[in-house]
């Protein structure tokens, strides 16, 4: 009962899907190398015991001269292999085919045709077809690279052509690398239709480096050995350098008594020649040759103008770098800056101290006004006028000042009854010409004022 339901389900799937889902082939294109084997694997999606089948595997070569050939005819019980292929073919039940020792003649389209008749559907035959393409290629050998011209070239004067080929290999494709990076087409880098040739037109400084060709096909790949391209160019990026002379733009400064040393450097192949020229005083004079220049400062009386001229004897190109040499104290600028900064610092300190002193003076004045030392109040003074005076301490020098004595009666007096007496005690300075009744040195003079 269960087997009948399974057969019925398979039949319904076949009916409603028009026979597209009961066999499976994982690949439609298989690439193999010459001499290798290939397996054309096909599996079924139904139980074999409930169906009768018969089928064939046939080959249609990709060459125009080939014709369709039946390789295998099979049923569930028997297999018939073409006698021309039976040493290299193997049929694997239920539907797979294996081919050994592939040759170029085995390349083509392999077609499977299967007729199916389910047991519960006698008289109804379904046909299913599958096609798998097989390619057979020869393994790629190590590529060879050639360059034309083979000698060292001069930039902007010639074109360079690279050519690449592989002695063995079929269906190959080419790829060019420069210093490990793929070369892409541009206005100066032109590739042939199959990429086997690369033209540098014209050759430039940036084209120098290591070139390599990569050859691939569906079953293998190969890399050529690196080939170096040398280019004569320059000079470029000319510059004058000095390790001991400070530089500001094109101006170098040396101290009195020092020896100025300069280097003229440029990017050039072959290395450029250099000449040093003095351009001061409205004249030009060659003063040295070579990449280095030394000038003693005692020979310089003012700012001098110079230039370094670099020349490439192969490219016949030249470049110049102008500069000015000045004799001055290298640390003068820093000392002047320090001197200019010191007064500002001293002025700041002086201002701060002045403000502090002024603040202290104001505070002292306020404190004296609020706490006078020279005021001595005498309260509860006797009312008699002939009462004895109160004397100061023994050191009269500290008693000079203004004294005010207030008499406060027991009852609250009116404004007219309040009496006060002010005494001014001043220091007497001895007169060099003594007069009659002089005051003793350090004595006091009493002035009485009644209000």
C-alpha positions as CSV (number, residue, x, y, z in Angstrom):
1,X,0.0,0.0,0.0
2,X,2.8,2.3,0.9
3,X,4.7,1.6,-2.3
4,X,1.5,2.3,-4.4
5,X,1.1,5.7,-2.7
6,X,4.8,6.5,-3.4
7,X,4.4,5.6,-7.1
8,X,1.3,7.6,-7.4
9,X,3.0,10.6,-5.8
10,X,5.9,10.4,-8.2
11,X,3.6,10.1,-11.1
12,X,1.7,13.2,-10.0
13,X,5.0,15.1,-9.7
14,X,5.9,14.1,-13.2
15,X,2.5,15.0,-14.6
16,X,2.3,18.5,-13.0
17,X,6.0,19.4,-13.6
18,X,6.1,18.1,-17.1
19,X,9.0,15.7,-16.3
20,X,11.5,18.3,-15.0
21,X,12.1,17.2,-11.5
22,X,12.8,13.5,-11.4
23,X,16.5,13.4,-12.3
24,X,19.3,15.7,-11.2
25,X,22.6,16.6,-12.8
26,X,24.9,18.8,-10.6
27,X,26.9,20.3,-13.4
28,X,26.2,21.5,-16.9
29,X,29.9,22.4,-17.7
30,X,32.9,20.4,-16.8
31,X,36.5,21.5,-17.6
32,X,39.2,18.9,-17.5
33,X,42.9,18.7,-18.6
34,X,44.1,16.5,-21.4
35,X,44.7,12.9,-20.0
36,X,42.4,13.4,-17.0
37,X,39.1,11.7,-16.2
38,X,35.6,13.2,-15.9
39,X,32.4,11.9,-14.3
40,X,29.0,12.8,-15.7
41,X,27.0,12.3,-12.5
42,X,23.1,12.0,-12.8
43,X,20.8,10.9,-9.9
44,X,17.1,9.9,-9.9
45,X,14.4,11.3,-7.7
46,X,12.1,8.2,-7.8
47,X,12.5,4.6,-6.7
48,X,13.9,2.4,-9.5
49,X,11.9,-0.7,-8.5
50,X,8.7,1.0,-9.5
51,X,9.7,2.1,-13.0
52,X,11.0,0.7,-16.3
53,X,13.7,2.7,-18.0
54,X,15.9,2.8,-21.0
55,X,18.3,5.4,-22.3
56,X,21.4,6.5,-24.2
57,X,24.4,8.7,-23.7
58,X,25.6,10.4,-26.9
59,X,28.4,12.9,-27.8
60,X,28.2,15.8,-30.2
61,X,31.8,17.1,-30.7
62,X,32.4,20.9,-30.6
63,X,34.4,20.7,-33.9
64,X,32.4,21.2,-37.0
65,X,33.8,18.0,-38.5
66,X,32.3,15.9,-35.7
67,X,29.0,14.1,-35.9
68,X,26.7,12.8,-33.1
69,X,27.9,9.5,-31.7
70,X,26.0,7.1,-29.4
71,X,28.3,6.1,-26.7
72,X,26.1,3.9,-24.4
73,X,22.7,2.3,-24.6
74,X,21.3,1.0,-21.3
75,X,18.3,-0.4,-19.4
76,X,18.0,-1.4,-15.7
77,X,19.3,-4.8,-16.6
78,X,21.8,-4.3,-19.4
79,X,24.4,-1.9,-20.8
80,X,25.8,-1.6,-24.3
81,X,29.0,0.5,-24.9
82,X,30.3,1.5,-28.3
83,X,33.2,-0.6,-29.1
84,X,35.4,2.4,-30.0
85,X,35.0,3.8,-26.5
86,X,34.6,0.7,-24.2
87,X,38.2,0.9,-23.0
88,X,37.7,4.5,-21.8
89,X,34.0,4.6,-20.9
90,X,32.3,3.3,-17.8
91,X,28.5,3.3,-17.2
92,X,27.5,3.6,-13.6
93,X,24.0,2.6,-12.7
94,X,21.5,4.1,-12.8
95,X,22.4,7.0,-15.2
96,X,26.0,8.2,-14.7
97,X,28.9,8.0,-17.2
98,X,32.6,8.2,-16.6
99,X,35.3,8.9,-19.3
100,X,39.0,8.2,-18.8
101,X,42.1,9.5,-20.5
102,X,40.5,12.5,-22.1
103,X,41.7,13.8,-25.4
104,X,40.9,16.8,-27.5
105,X,38.4,14.7,-29.5
106,X,36.4,14.0,-26.3
107,X,35.4,17.7,-26.0
108,X,31.8,18.4,-26.8
109,X,28.2,18.1,-25.6
110,X,27.2,14.9,-23.8
111,X,23.4,14.3,-24.0
112,X,21.4,11.9,-21.8
113,X,18.0,10.7,-23.0
114,X,15.9,8.5,-20.7
115,X,12.5,6.9,-21.3
116,X,10.5,6.2,-18.1
117,X,7.4,4.0,-17.7
118,X,5.9,3.6,-14.2
119,X,4.4,0.3,-13.3
120,X,1.0,1.7,-12.4
121,X,0.9,3.8,-15.6
122,X,1.4,1.1,-18.2
123,X,1.5,2.5,-21.7
124,X,2.5,6.0,-20.6
125,X,6.2,6.8,-21.4
126,X,8.0,9.9,-20.3
127,X,11.1,11.2,-22.0
128,X,13.7,13.2,-20.1
129,X,16.9,14.8,-21.5
130,X,20.0,16.3,-19.9
131,X,23.1,17.9,-21.6
132,X,26.5,18.4,-20.0
133,X,29.3,20.2,-21.8
134,X,32.9,18.9,-21.3
135,X,35.9,21.0,-22.3
136,X,39.4,19.5,-22.6
137,X,42.4,21.8,-22.5
138,X,46.1,21.4,-22.4
139,X,47.9,22.5,-19.3
140,X,49.7,25.9,-19.6
141,X,53.4,25.9,-19.6
142,X,55.6,28.7,-18.2
143,X,55.0,31.9,-20.3
144,X,57.8,33.7,-22.1
145,X,58.1,37.5,-22.2
146,X,60.0,39.7,-24.7
147,X,60.5,43.4,-24.9
148,X,61.2,45.6,-27.8
149,X,63.5,47.4,-27.8
150,X,65.7,45.3,-25.5
151,X,68.1,48.1,-24.5
152,X,67.6,50.9,-22.0
153,X,65.3,53.5,-23.4
154,X,65.0,57.3,-23.0
155,X,61.8,58.7,-21.8
156,X,59.5,60.6,-24.2
157,X,61.6,59.4,-27.1
158,X,60.6,55.7,-27.9
159,X,57.8,53.3,-27.4
160,X,58.2,50.0,-25.5
161,X,56.3,46.8,-26.6
162,X,55.9,43.8,-24.4
163,X,54.9,40.4,-25.9
164,X,53.9,37.2,-24.0
165,X,53.1,33.7,-25.1
166,X,52.9,30.2,-23.7
167,X,54.7,27.3,-25.5
168,X,51.9,25.0,-24.5
169,X,48.3,25.5,-23.5
170,X,44.9,25.9,-25.1
171,X,42.2,28.5,-24.7
172,X,44.7,30.8,-22.8
173,X,44.1,34.4,-21.6
174,X,46.7,37.0,-20.7
175,X,47.2,39.4,-17.8
176,X,50.0,41.9,-17.3
177,X,51.5,42.9,-13.9
178,X,53.8,45.8,-13.1
179,X,55.5,45.6,-9.6
180,X,52.7,43.1,-8.7
181,X,49.8,45.4,-9.7
182,X,47.6,44.7,-12.7
183,X,48.2,47.0,-15.7
184,X,45.0,48.5,-17.0
185,X,44.5,50.2,-20.4
186,X,45.0,53.9,-20.6
187,X,46.1,56.6,-23.1
188,X,49.7,55.4,-22.9
189,X,49.1,51.7,-22.0
190,X,47.6,49.9,-24.9
191,X,46.7,46.2,-24.9
192,X,46.1,43.9,-27.9
193,X,42.7,42.3,-28.4
194,X,43.8,39.1,-26.7
195,X,46.0,41.0,-24.1
196,X,49.1,39.2,-25.2
197,X,50.9,42.5,-26.1
198,X,51.4,45.6,-24.1
199,X,52.6,48.9,-25.6
200,X,53.9,51.9,-23.6
201,X,53.6,54.9,-25.8
202,X,55.7,56.9,-25.1
203,X,57.7,55.4,-22.2
204,X,57.9,57.6,-19.1
205,X,59.8,57.6,-15.8
206,X,56.9,56.0,-14.0
207,X,57.0,53.1,-16.4
208,X,60.2,51.7,-15.0
209,X,59.9,48.6,-12.8
210,X,59.4,44.8,-12.9
211,X,56.9,43.4,-15.4
212,X,55.4,39.9,-15.5
213,X,52.9,38.1,-17.7
214,X,50.2,35.7,-16.3
215,X,48.6,33.1,-18.6
216,X,45.5,31.1,-17.6
217,X,43.1,28.7,-19.1
218,X,40.1,26.8,-17.6
219,X,42.3,24.1,-16.1
220,X,45.7,25.8,-15.2
221,X,47.7,29.0,-15.1
222,X,51.3,30.0,-15.4
223,X,53.5,33.1,-14.6
224,X,56.5,34.3,-16.5
225,X,59.7,35.4,-14.8
226,X,60.0,39.1,-14.0
227,X,61.5,41.4,-16.6
228,X,62.9,44.8,-15.6
229,X,62.4,47.9,-17.6
230,X,65.0,50.6,-17.1
231,X,64.4,54.2,-18.3
232,X,66.7,57.1,-18.7
233,X,65.0,60.2,-17.3
234,X,65.4,63.4,-15.4
235,X,66.5,65.5,-13.7
236,X,63.4,66.0,-11.6
237,X,62.7,67.4,-8.2
238,X,66.0,69.4,-8.0
239,X,66.7,70.8,-4.5
240,X,69.6,72.4,-2.5
241,X,70.1,71.1,1.0
242,X,72.4,72.2,3.9
243,X,72.8,70.3,7.1
244,X,74.2,73.2,9.2
245,X,72.7,76.3,7.6
246,X,69.2,77.3,8.7
247,X,66.9,77.9,5.8
248,X,63.9,80.1,5.3
249,X,62.4,79.6,1.9
250,X,65.2,80.1,-0.6
251,X,67.5,81.9,1.9
252,X,70.2,80.1,3.9
253,X,71.9,81.7,6.9
254,X,75.4,81.0,8.2
255,X,77.2,82.5,11.2
256,X,80.4,84.6,10.9
257,X,83.5,82.4,10.6
258,X,81.5,79.3,9.6
259,X,81.9,77.1,6.5
260,X,78.7,76.8,4.4
261,X,78.2,73.3,2.9
262,X,75.5,72.6,0.3
263,X,74.3,69.5,-1.6
264,X,72.5,69.6,-4.9
265,X,70.2,66.6,-5.3
266,X,67.8,65.5,-8.1
267,X,66.0,62.4,-9.3
268,X,67.8,61.4,-12.5
269,X,68.9,58.3,-14.4
270,X,71.8,58.2,-15.1
271,X,72.9,60.6,-12.3
272,X,73.1,64.2,-13.4
273,X,76.1,66.4,-13.4
274,X,76.0,69.6,-11.3
275,X,77.5,73.1,-11.7
276,X,77.3,75.9,-9.1
277,X,76.9,79.4,-10.4
278,X,77.2,82.8,-8.6
279,X,74.6,85.2,-9.9
280,X,75.3,88.2,-7.8
281,X,76.4,91.6,-9.0
282,X,74.4,91.2,-12.3
283,X,76.8,88.6,-13.6
284,X,77.0,84.8,-13.7
285,X,80.2,82.9,-12.9
286,X,80.7,79.1,-12.5
287,X,82.4,78.7,-9.1
288,X,82.3,74.9,-8.6
289,X,81.3,71.6,-10.2
290,X,79.9,68.5,-8.7
291,X,77.1,67.7,-6.3
292,X,78.7,69.6,-3.3
293,X,79.7,73.2,-2.6
294,X,81.6,74.7,0.2
295,X,81.8,78.5,0.9
296,X,83.7,80.2,3.8
297,X,81.8,83.0,5.3
298,X,84.8,85.5,5.4
299,X,84.5,85.7,1.6
300,X,80.9,87.0,1.8
301,X,80.4,90.7,2.2
302,X,76.6,90.8,1.7
303,X,73.8,88.6,0.6
304,X,75.0,86.5,-2.3
305,X,72.8,84.8,-5.0
306,X,73.6,81.3,-6.2
307,X,72.1,78.5,-8.3
308,X,72.7,74.8,-8.8
309,X,72.2,73.6,-12.4
310,X,71.7,69.8,-12.9
311,X,72.1,68.3,-16.4
312,X,71.4,64.8,-17.7
313,X,73.9,63.9,-20.4
314,X,71.5,61.2,-21.9
315,X,68.1,62.9,-21.8
316,X,69.7,66.3,-22.5
317,X,67.4,67.9,-19.9
318,X,68.4,70.3,-17.2
319,X,66.9,71.9,-14.1
320,X,68.0,74.9,-11.9
321,X,67.5,75.7,-8.2
322,X,68.2,79.3,-7.0
323,X,69.0,80.2,-3.4
324,X,70.5,83.1,-1.4
325,X,73.2,82.9,1.2
326,X,73.4,85.5,4.1
327,X,76.1,85.9,6.8
328,X,74.5,86.7,10.1
329,X,74.5,85.5,13.7
330,X,72.3,82.5,13.8
331,X,71.2,83.1,17.4
332,X,70.7,86.9,16.9
333,X,67.1,86.5,16.2
334,X,66.5,84.3,19.2
335,X,68.5,86.7,21.5
336,X,66.6,89.7,20.1
337,X,63.3,87.9,20.8
338,X,64.5,87.1,24.3
339,X,65.5,90.8,24.9
340,X,62.2,91.9,23.6
341,X,60.3,89.6,25.8
342,X,62.3,90.4,29.0
343,X,61.2,94.1,29.3
344,X,57.6,92.9,28.9
345,X,58.1,90.5,31.7
346,X,59.9,93.1,34.0
347,X,57.1,95.6,33.3
348,X,54.5,93.0,34.2
349,X,56.3,92.2,37.5
350,X,56.7,95.9,38.3
351,X,53.1,96.6,37.6
352,X,52.0,93.7,39.9
353,X,54.3,94.9,42.7
354,X,53.1,98.5,42.3
355,X,49.5,97.4,42.6
356,X,50.3,95.3,45.6
357,X,52.1,98.2,47.3
358,X,49.2,100.6,46.5
359,X,46.7,98.1,47.9
360,X,48.7,97.7,51.1
361,X,49.0,101.5,51.5
362,X,45.2,101.9,51.1
363,X,44.6,99.2,53.6
364,X,47.0,100.7,56.1
365,X,45.3,104.1,55.7
366,X,41.9,102.7,56.3
367,X,43.1,100.8,59.3
368,X,44.7,103.9,60.8
369,X,41.5,105.8,60.3
370,X,39.5,103.1,62.0
371,X,42.1,102.5,64.8
372,X,43.9,105.8,65.5
373,X,46.9,105.4,67.8
374,X,47.2,109.0,68.8
375,X,43.6,109.4,70.1
376,X,43.4,109.0,73.8
377,X,40.0,109.6,75.3
378,X,39.7,110.6,78.9
379,X,36.3,109.8,80.3
380,X,34.9,110.8,83.7
381,X,37.3,113.7,84.0
382,X,36.8,115.7,87.2
383,X,34.8,118.9,86.7
384,X,37.2,121.2,88.5
385,X,39.3,123.2,86.1
386,X,42.2,123.3,88.5
387,X,42.5,119.5,88.6
388,X,46.0,118.3,87.7
389,X,46.8,117.4,84.1
390,X,47.4,113.9,83.1
391,X,50.9,113.4,81.8
392,X,52.0,111.0,79.1
393,X,54.4,108.2,79.5
394,X,58.0,108.8,80.1
395,X,59.0,108.9,76.5
396,X,57.5,112.2,75.3
397,X,58.6,111.7,71.8
398,X,55.5,109.4,71.2
399,X,53.0,111.9,72.8
400,X,52.9,114.5,70.1
401,X,49.6,114.9,68.4
402,X,46.1,116.3,68.9
403,X,44.2,115.5,72.1
404,X,40.5,116.2,72.7
405,X,39.0,116.2,76.1
406,X,35.2,116.0,76.5
407,X,33.4,116.8,79.8
408,X,30.2,114.9,80.2
409,X,28.0,116.0,83.1
410,X,25.8,113.4,84.9
411,X,22.7,114.7,83.4
412,X,22.0,114.9,79.7
413,X,23.3,118.4,78.8
414,X,21.9,120.5,76.0
415,X,23.9,121.4,73.0
416,X,24.9,124.8,74.6
417,X,26.2,123.2,77.8
418,X,28.7,120.7,76.2
419,X,32.3,121.9,76.6
420,X,35.3,120.5,75.0
421,X,38.9,121.4,75.1
422,X,41.4,120.6,72.3
423,X,45.1,120.4,73.1
424,X,47.8,120.3,70.5
425,X,51.1,118.9,71.6
426,X,53.9,119.5,69.2
427,X,57.5,118.6,69.3
428,X,59.8,121.5,70.0
429,X,62.9,121.7,67.8
430,X,65.7,123.5,69.7
431,X,66.5,126.9,68.3
432,X,70.2,127.3,67.5
433,X,69.8,130.9,68.9
434,X,68.2,130.4,72.3
435,X,65.8,133.1,73.5
436,X,64.4,133.9,76.8
437,X,62.6,131.2,78.6
438,X,63.4,128.5,76.0
439,X,61.6,125.2,76.1
440,X,63.6,122.2,77.2
441,X,64.7,119.7,74.6
442,X,62.0,117.2,74.2
443,X,59.5,119.4,76.0
444,X,56.0,120.2,75.0
445,X,54.0,123.3,74.3
446,X,50.4,123.4,75.4
447,X,47.8,125.4,73.6
448,X,44.4,125.6,75.1
449,X,41.3,126.3,73.0
450,X,37.9,126.3,74.5
451,X,34.8,125.8,72.4
